[in-house]
Amino acid sequence: MAEAFRLLVRTGAVSTQTALLEESRLLEFYQDEASAESLMGAIFLGRVERVLPDVKAAFVKLGLPQNGFLPLREGESFHRTVHGTPLLSGQDVLVQVKKDPKGGKGAFLTRDISLPGQYVLLMPNNRFIGLSKRIASAAEREAAKRLGGEIADDRFGLIVRHAALFASPAQVKDEAEALWERWKRIAQSAQYAKAPQMLFAEPSMLEVLIRDYSARHDIAVESNVSRPASIPEGVAWQTLTAIEFEAAWRGARIEEQLKRGLDRRIELTEGGSLVIDEREALQTIDVNSGRMVLARDGQSLALTENLAAVPEIARQIRLRNLSGILLVDFIDMASGEERAMVSKVMEACVSDDRVKTVIHGFTNLGLLEMTRKRTRDTLRDALTTRCEACNETGRVRRL
């Protein structure tokens, strides 16, 4: 079992705030407004508004302010399994939200629906058997693949998650069967529903965090409300009075760490700094040298400073929930071996992130290229709004 995680959950009339900490470090933070919950993972019976063959996409009515965007082409495993006719305007279609609506853009949709569990990800519309990249050893991969095939038995697709290594085969099978029964209920509801209509919504952020981390980490929850019935019995829960909870919140320095997570410049304890910019097309992180003057044995000063910066870079990406294309401009290194070492350490530092993060390596210009799956709003978008007084170039903290 890895390090223990602490979850602080503050529920109010307007929003619920969820803070995930490892020791004293804030790793993830979510603020869910009661009037604007995330639609990530929600399943809708939608109606095709129009099909655009040139764009290779369709716009789908969901009963939301903006129509959803549905690519016509999905993964090969989906198309090999579902031999349907092309989508037509006015047709009802079962879709899942992959990305929340943002700004003037509607939700990004998929027909290749997936139902996540703690140990497996069930895909009812294909027959692909896959494995989490976190399953590293050849023996574990072979055993996990065999187990996934036996459980699916050509009824559905399945991705075996890393957490399955910490469970018995019976537990993994029981969860997959429960997800399959859930899907059959959703599919049955779709037969009698009138489009557009939501048929399924993901659980609360607290439940998602517990589901994604509890197999690999001991989790203790402290909250200002009583324990919901949906929380698994194995999770430690402590209900605090209002005074006790606020003392715990201040003691964990949540607000200080959130402020740091909104700052453009981050000072590193070992010397040097990070400059983080969120842009429309990509996110950039610049590593600057600082007061460090001694390199580690056998390392150049640039390599020493870059390696010292990597853990904080990984944490800031996770805390800020940066996604899409990420470029890290490290201090110039002298060799490909040094760049490979930095890339390997970065892979290790992002390995525990529940959001899929891929290290693509260094570009010809010496930038480390990464991608991270978009799930929810960034921390900046969740906690701040654009400042109208400065032509929307600045940000103002929400109340």
N, C-alpha and C positions, 0 to 999 in steps of 0.2 A: 504494500500500500504506500502510495506517495504521501507528500506532505498533507497535513490537515487543512481544510478550508473552513473559513468562518463566513457566514452569511448574515448580514444585518438587513432586516426588512422593516421599513417604516411605512405604514399604511395610514393615509389621511383621507379627507373628504374629496380632495381634488386629484391626488395622484398616489401611486405606490412607488417607493424608491427601494431598489435592491442593490446592495453593495457586496461584492465577493472579494474577500481578502485572504491572502496567504501570509500568515504571521501578521505583520503590520502593513504590508504592501497592498494597496488597492489594485486589483487586477481587472475587474469589470464593474460597470455601474449602469443601471437601467432606471429610467424614470418613465413610468407608464401613466399617461393622463387618463382619467376615467372616461373622458369623452373622445379619446383618440388612441385606441389600442392598436397594436400591430396586427396586420393580416397575414404575416408570414406563416406559410404552411396551411392556411385555410383552404378548404375545398368548396368550390361553387358549382352549381349547375348554371352555366352561363348560356347566353344566346349570341350567336355570331351576328354582329352588326354588318360587317363587310369584310371581304377577302381582297387582299392586294397581292396578286401573283408576282408583280415586279419586285415588291418588297419582301416577298416570301413570308408574309405574316397575315394575321387576321386580327380585327378589333372585336372584342367580346363584351357584351353587356353583362355587368355584374351587380347592378343595382347600386353602384357607387357613382360619385360625381364624374369620374373619368372612366371610359371604357378600358379594359385590360388589353395588353399587347401579347398576342400568342404567335410565336414562330410556327410556321407550317412544318418545319423539319425538326425532329427531335433526335435523340440518340438512336444509333442503328439497332440496338437491342429492342427498343420500342417498336420501330417500324417492322422488324422481322416478326414481331408477335401480333401486332394489330394491323390487320389487312383491311382497312376501311376505305371507303370512297373519299375523295377530296372534300374538304370542308366547303359548305355552301352558306350563303347569307340566309339568316332565319333559322339555321339549324341549332338545336340544343347541344351543348358540349360540356363534358365534365372536366374541369380544370382546377389546378392548384396554384396558389400565389407563391412565386419564387422570390420576388422582390416587392416590397411595399410601394404604393404610390408615393411619388415625391415631386413636389412643385407642381408643374403642369403635366407631368407624365403619369399615366395610369399604371396599374400593377403589371408586373412582368409575369406571364403565366406559362404553365406547361401542362400538357396532357399526360406526361409520364409521371404519374402521381407516386409519392413515396410517403410512407408512414414511419416516422422514427421511433425507435424504442431505445432502451438502455444498452442492449446488446446487439441489436440488428436494425437494419433499415429495410423495410418491406416495400417492394415495388410491384403492385398487383398487375400492371399493364405490360410487364416484360418478363423475361425468364433468365436474366443475367445473374450470375452468381459472382460476387466480387468481395474484396477484402479491404479493410482500412489499411492505408499506407503505414500506419503506426505499428502494424504487425510485421516485425522485421525479420525474424529468423525463418529459414526455409522450412524447418520442421513445423513451426507454429502455423505458417501460411498453408502448408499442405493439409494439416489437421483441420484448420478453420474452413478451408475451401470444401473439404469432404463433408464436414458437418453441415455447412450451408446447403450443399446439394441434397443431402439426405433429408433435411428439414423441408426444403422447398418442394422436392419431389415433382418438379415440373409444373407446379400449380401457380407459382409467382416468382418474381426475382427477389434476390436477397443480397444485401451487403453486410458482411459480418464485421462488427465494430471491434476496436481494440479492447473494449471493456469485456467482451465475451471471454477473453483469456482469464478473467478473474471470476468466472462463473462456471457452474457445471453444465454439461451438455443438456441436461433436463431443464435447467433454468432458461437456457437460450431457446430451446424448442418451445417451452411454455409461452415465452414472450412472443415468439413468431406466430404461434397459433392464435394468441389473443389479438395481435395486430390483424391477422387474416380475418378473424371474426368481425373486428371493427370495420374492415373494408367491406365485407359482405353486407353489413348493416347500412353503410353509406351508399353502396350501389343500389340496394333495395329502396332506400329513401329517394334516390334520384328518379326511380321509375314512376313515382307518384307526385314528385315535386313540380312546381310551376316555375320556369326560369323567368328572370334571374333570381337565384336563392342560394344563400350559404347553407351548406350541409354539414360542415365540420370546421371547428376552430382549434388551433393549438392551445394547450393549457397555459397557465400563467407563466411569466418569466421565472418565477421562483421554482416552479415544478420542472421547467425545462433545464435549469441549471442543475438541479438535483439529479434529474435523469441523466444528464451528460457527464457528470463528474463523480457521482456517488460510488461507482464501481472502482474507481482508481484513487479516491480520496475519502478520508473520514470528513463528514460535514456536520457542523454544529450551527444551528439557526437561532438567532436572537431576534425577537420581534416585539412590537407593541400591541399585537393582537394575538388571540388564541390560535392554537394549532388547527389548520384546516384538516378535514377528514381525508383529503386527497394526498396528504404528505405521507410517504412510506414510514412504517413503524421503526425501521432501522436508523432513521435520521434523528439526531438529538435536537430537541426543540425546547427553548426557554422563553416563556412569556414574561416580559418585564413591564413594570409600571412605567408611566410616562417619564417620570424623573430618572428612573434607572436606565431607560432606553436612551434618553438624550445624553446621559453621562457616558454610556457605551459608545454612542455615535461620535461624541467629541473626543473621547479617549482614543478612538481609532483614527482620528485626524482625517475624517472623510472629506470635509469641506476644504481643508488645506490641499489634499491630494487631488481633488476635483479642480481646484483653481490651477494647480500645476498642470493638470491635463488639458486645460484650456489655453495655457500660455504658449506663445509661439517659440520662445526660447527656454530650453531646459538646461540648467547647470548640472554637470555630472560630479559626483562626489570624488571621483579619482582625478578630476581635472578635465578641462575641455567642456564642450557644450553641444547640444543638438538644436537645430533650427527646423521646425516642422511646419510645413505649409500645406493646407488642404486646398486643392484646386478642382476645377470642374472635371477635367479629363484624367487627372492622376494626383497622387499624393507624393510629396518630396520630403526627404529628411537629409539634412546636411550635417556632417560630423566635423566639428571644429577642434583643433588642438588647443591645449590649455597649459596649465602650469606644470604638468607632468614632465620631468626632465630625465628620469631614469627608465630605461627599457628593462623588461624581464630578461633573464639569462637566455641567450641565443636568439633574441628577437630584436627587430628594429624598433625604434621608438614609434614609428607610424603603426606598426602591427600591434604593439602593446596598447596604444591608445584606442585603436579600433576595436580590439577584443574587449577592452574595458567598457566600451560604449554599447556593445551588442545587447546585453541583457536589458538595459534600459530602453533601447530601441524597440525590442520585442514587447516589453511591457507597455510602452506608450502606444504602440499600434493596437494592442488589445484593449487598453483602457479607453482610447479615443474611438475605438471601433472603426479604424480606417479600413477601406476596402477598395477593390478594383486594382488598378496598377499602382504599385509603390516603388519608388526609386530612392535608393540610399546612396548618397555621395560620401563615401568614406575618405579619410585622409589618404593621399596617394601612397600606394605600396609599390615595392620595387620588383616583385616577382609574382608569377602565377601561383606559386606555392603558397605565398602569404594570402592571396585572395581566396584560394581554395580553403585555407584554414578558417578565414573569417566566415565564408559561406557555410562551412560545416558547423561552426559554433552557432550561427544564426538558425540553422535547421533544428539544432538541439533546443534552442531557446523558445522556438515557436511550436515545438512538438506537443505541448500540453494544451495549446489553444483549442477550444472546441470548434472554432470556425476554421474551415479548410484554408490553409495557407501554403503556398507553393513557392519555393526558392528556385528561380530560373537561372541564376548565375550572373556573372558580370558581363556587361555590354562592352563593345569595343571602346567606349569612352570611359570605362572604369567605374560604371555605376552598377550597384547590385540591384537586379530587377526581381521583384516579387509580385505575386498576386494574392489577394485575399477575398474570399467570397463575401459578397454584400448580403447582409441579413437585415439589419435595422439601421435607423439613423445613426450618424456619428454622434459622439458625445457633444460636440459643438452644436450640432443641429438640435439635439434633444434639450440642451440647457440654455441656449441663447437664441436670440432673434436678430435679424439685420437691423442696423441703426439707420433710421430714416433721416436723422439730422446730418449725416455725412455721406449722403447719396448711396447708402447701403454698403459702404466699403468696410464699416466696422461692425462689431457685434455687441449686443446688450444682453446681460444675464436675465433670464426669465424670472419672474417672482416665484 
